[in-house]
Amino acid sequence: MLKKRKLARGVAIAGAGMSKFGMFGDKNSKDLFAEAFSEMLASIDKGADPNDIDALYVGNFSNDYFVHQSHWGPIVSDLIGLTPKPATRTEGACASSALAFREGVFAIASGFYDIVLVGGVEDMSKRTTEEVAEGLALATVPYEGEVGFTFPGVFGALATAYFAKYGASREDLMNITIKSHNNAPLNPKAQFPFTIREIMEMRKKSMTRKGLPVPDWSDEKAFLSDPSVNPAVAWPMHLYDCCPISDGASCMLLVAEDIVSNFTDDPIYVAGIGQGSGRGLHASDSLTSFEATRYAAREAYGMAGLGPESIQFAEVHDCFSMAELVHVEDLGFFEPGKGFRAIAEGATALNGPVPINTSGGLKCKGHPVGATGVSQLYEVWTQLRGKAGDRQVPKENLRVGAAHNLGGTGGTCTFTILERR
């Protein structure tokens, strides 16, 4: 049984920023982080002096490989004028910046620092698709990498196991894809701000211009069932089940609870934070669940004194549509094997009882791996402050949201609960 841990000192988010996500041939990691940092400073109601920042924690997975440059802590510190303050890079595959956030929280909770900048960045688009797949595969466990298991294959295996165990089908994954694409156009930061229907209509117009036969797609699922536009990547994972290659950055200013009123009258607080680790799929007890997620969730729920029923909305790590289905069950939002039916009934839609990935998720918002963890928290922070615009969760007294971030093939997981008091 896990201890119910508590922070020795409260921690709040005073401001946050995020670059637009996408593929930017004319921007590098420094450009992207500068964009996020500028927005973060502008978001702080009462202003902040960057010289008051005590330390920097920045997540980056593999710019060493993607752009042949490592040592991103001091590079970012120099970029934004923090030198010679301490700067630390955190790496946990796709959970890299969620680890930066966690370390920043602990640094303040310990009393050692009062004001900490946390964030993440990744620049992936300068490599070919094949090279990016190879770079991401560095986050698998050695056994998986040696036999050529890439991430689409990993989640294809999970989907096959889940389908066999619970009776779900590709149509259930389509429900997740369509929902994510419905949210994405409402997010100005999203890499793919188009609904599936809009993409379908664009394809029709393009084929008409080229004088090609136009398929008779009756609806979104007919479009997604057509292998000519949605080919298999690693069955049953198809193209539209997969997140894109992305560049981007995100950051947040964390401050001690006792001084947050100096920065804003609308702070968002860290209520619970958890982290877990997991084994490779070859050693896992189940192919339909992640032990790291379950552990991190128990730790965060225990710290917050809350249960899954208290989470009003969440960002979860949907690198693939199948991932979202597994995660919403592991986090306790739905019972094992029942998530796909709840999703089909609209439970995770923006206006549903448990909105999931209001940002469009990794699937549509984009997934620059080192920036993803803090970008998920950025969405939760934005929603809790009522600043999400057309994608604002339509609930009265929106008070508690959460972000779930998975790294590798389940090797690293964080779950963070934020609250507005």
N, C-alpha and C positions, 0 to 999 in steps of 0.2 A: 504493500500500500504506500502511495506517495505521500510525502509530507506536504502539508498545506503551507507553502512558502509565502512570505510577504516581503515586499521591498522595505528596506529600512528607512527610506525617504521617498516621498512621492515624486513622480516624474510626469511632466506635461509636454505636449507639443505646442510650441508657440507659433510656428510657421512652417510652410512646406512649399516645395516647388518641383516641377517636373517638366522636362523638355517634351516636345512632340516626339512620338515614337514613329520610326519608319526606316527606310534605307536612304542614307544621305551620303552621296559620293563627295559632296563638297564640305562635309563637316567631319571633325575628328572627336575623340573623347573629350578633349579639353573644351571644344566649342559646345558640346552637349551639356557638360557639367556646368559651364558658365551660364547657359540658358536656364537650367534648373535652379542654380544658386540665385540668380537675379530675381526669378519669380518668388523664391522663398523669402528673400529680403523684403520684397514688395508686399508680401502677404501678411507681414507682422503689423498688427494694427497700430501699435505705439512706436514702431521702429526698433531697430537693433543695430548696435555697432559691431561689425565683424571682429574688431580688435578685442572684444570681450569674450569671444569664443575660446574655451579652454583647450579643446582637443577636437580632432577629426577622426572619424571611423568611416572608411569608404569600402564598399563591397565591389569586387571585380573578380569574375571567374577566370577568364583566360584571354585577356588582351595580350598576354605573352605570346599566345599562338595566333590570335586573330590579327594583330597589328605589329607583332614582334617588338613589344614594349612592355616591360614589367615595372614593378616598384611604383604603383599608382598612388600610394598614400602621399609621399612628399611631392609628387607631380601635381596632384590636385591641391595640396596645401599651398604650394607656390603659386598656382594659378589664381587662387582667390585671396592671396595675401595673408595666409595664416602662419607662414614660417616665422620663427622657429618653433611654433607650438607642435606638440606631438601629433603625428599622423600615422594611422595604422590601417593597413589593408586587411580585410577579412575575405576568406574564400570558403564557400560551401556550395559550389556548383550554382544551381539556379537560386539557391537560398542565400547567396553571398551578402546582399545588402540587408536582408532580414537579420543576419548575424551582426552586421554593423549596427543596426538599430538596437539589438539586444545588448551589445557591448556598451553602447552609449547610455542605455538605461541603467545598466549596472554601475557604470562609472559615476553617474550622478547619485544613484541610490546609496552608493558607498560613502558619499560625502566628499570624495576626492575632487570632483569637478562640479561646477554649477551650471555651466552652459556648454553643450556639446553639439557639434554638427555631425550628422550621419547621412549617408547616401550611398549611391552606387552608380556605376556606368559600365557600358559595354558597347563596343564598336565592331559589329560582326559582318557588315555588308561588303567589306573589302576583299572577302574570300568567296570562292565559288560555293555552290550548294554542297558539292561533294566534300570540299574542305571544311565547311561549317559542320557538316555531319560528323566528320572525323574529329574535329575539335570538341564537339559536344560529347562524343563518345568517350572522351578522356574522363568523364565523370561516372562512367560505369565502373563496377568492380572488375578487377583484373580478369576473372574467369569469363565474365560476359563479354568484355572487350576482345579477349583472345579468340572467342568463337564467332566474332563478328556481329554481336547483338547491338544494334543501334536503337535509339529511343523509339522510333515508330514501331520497331519489332517488339520492344519491351511492352508498350501499351497495347499492341496488337495481341500479345500473349495474354495480357490481363483481360482484354475484352473477350477473347475466345473462352477463357476460363469462366468469366462472369456470365456470358451467354449460356454456357453449358450448365452452370450451377443454378441460375435463377430464371432462365427462360426469356431473357431480353434479346433484342435483335438490333440490326443496324438502324432501323427506324427510330429506336430509342436514342441512339447517338445523334441522329438527325435533329431530334427535338432540342438537344443541347446546343448544337451548332446554330440552328435557326434562332433560338433565344439569344445567344451571344451576339449574333449579327443584328438582331433587333435593337440591342442596347448600344452597340458601337456607334451608329450615326449620331447619337446624342452626346458623344464624347469628343470634343474638339482635339484631344490629344491622340486619338486612336489612329493606328496605322491603316486599318481597313474600315472606314466609316460607311459601310454599305450593308443593307439587309440582303439576305439571300435572294429575295424577289427582285431587288434592284440589280443585283449581279446577273440574275437570269435574264432580265429585260435588256441589259447592256449587251449580253452575249447574243441575244436575238437580233438586236440592231446591227451589231458588228457583222454577223453572218449575212444579214440582208444586204449590207453595203458591199460585201465581197461576192455577192451573187451565189452564196452557198445555200443548200437546203436548210430550212429552219425547223428544228425539232418541235414537236407539239408537246411542250412541257406544260402540264395542266396546273402544277403548283410547285412549291419549293422542294417537296420530297421527290417529285418526279425528276426535277433538275438534279438533285443530289444522287439520284439512283442511276443517272446516265454516266457510264464509265468514260465517255468521250470528253466530258467536262469535269468529272470528279473521279479520276482513276484511283485504283487501289495503290497504296503506298506499302502497307504491311497488313494484310487482311486481318480483321475487318476495318482497319484504319484506312480511310481514303483521304484525298487531298484536303477536303474541307473539314476534316477532323483534326488537322494539324495546325499548330501555331506557325507564324512566319519567322524568317530571319529578320532581325531588327537591330537598330542602333537607338540608344537613348540614355538618359540620365535622370536621377531623382534625388531629392535631398530633403531633410527636415532639421529644424532647430529644436533640440530637446533642452528643457530647462528644469531646474528644481521647482517643485510645487510651491515652495514658500516665496519664490521670487517671480513666479509666472505673471503676476498682475502688473509687473513692470513692463511687460511686453504686449499683453493682450487681455481683453476682458472676456474673451471667448476661447479659453484653452480646452484642449481635449486631453484626457488623462489616460495613462497606461493602467488598465485595471488588472490584467493578467498576461503573463508571458511564459511560454513553454517551448522547450526544444527537445527533440528526440533523435535517436540514431537508429539505423536499420541495417539488416543484412541484405546481400544480393538476392535476386529472385531465386537462384538455385538453392539457397539455404532458407528461404522464407517458409513460414508455416502455412501461408495462404497466398494465392495469386489474385485474390479479390479484396485485399486489404493491405494497408501499410502500417507496420508496428510503430514506426517513428511518429506517424500522425496521431495514432491513438495515445501514445505516451505524451507527446507535446500537448495534446488537447486536455488530457487529465491534469497536467501540471498547470496549464493556464486557467482552466475552470476552477481548480482548487485555489489558486491565488486570488482570483476574482470573486470567489464565493458564489459563482453562477453555474448554471447548467446550460446545455445546448438550447433549451427552450427560451432562454433569455436573450439569445443572439438574434437581433432583429434583421440583420442582413450580413452578408460576408463576401469577401473576395477569396476565392480558392484557386489553387494552382492547376489551371486547365491547359497545360501544355498540349494536351490532346483532349478531345471530347470525353473519352473514356476516363481520363484522370478526374474530371469534375464529378462524374458519377460515383467513383470509388471514394473520393474525399468527402462528399456530403454525407455519406454513410459513416465513414470513420469518425467524422466530427460529431456524430450523434444527431444530426438534423433529421435523418430518416433511419429507420431500422435496416439492417443488412438485407439486401435483396429487394427492398421496397422503394428505393430511391428512383428507379427509372419510371415506375408508375406515378409517383408523386410529380416528377418532372413533366410527364405527359399530360398531367392534369393542370399544369401551370403553376405549381407550387413555388418554383424558383424564378418565375418571371418578375419583372420590375414591379408589377402590381400584385404579386403573389404573397403568400404568408411568410416565405423565407427567400427574399430576392438574393440571387447569387450572381456575382460578377456583373454588377451594374455598369462597370467601366467598359464592358465588352470582353473583359478577361484577356488572358494571354493570347487566346485564339484570335481576337480581333484588335484589341488595343496594341498588341505587340509584345515581344518577349526578348528584350536585350538583357540577357540573363543576369548580369551583375546589377542591373537597376531594378529588376522586377520586384524584389521584396519590399523595398521602400515605396515603389510606385503603387503597390497594392494598399499599403498603409496610407498613402496619399489619397486614394479614393475613399477609404473609410473616413479619414479626417475631413475630406470635402463633404461627404454625405452628412456626417454628424454636425457640421457647422451650417447645414442647409444651403450650401453653395453649389450644388451639383446641377443646377439649371433644369433642362428638360429631362434629365435622367434621375432627378431627385426621387428617392424612395418616398412614395406617397403614404407615409405613416405619421400620425400625430405622436408627438413626444418621442421622436427618434433619439435614442439615448445610448444604445449599445451596438457596436459593430465589431467585426473581427476580420483578420487576414490570415490565411494559411499559405505557407510557402514550402515547396518541396524541392530538394536538391538531389541530383543523381537519380539512380533507380530506387529511390526511397531511403538513401543513406542518411540524409539530413532533412529534418523538418522543423519548422517553427510555426507556432500558432500564437497570435497576439490579439488580445481583446482590448479595445479602446472604448472609453465612455465619455459622455458629456454630462457633467453634473449640474 
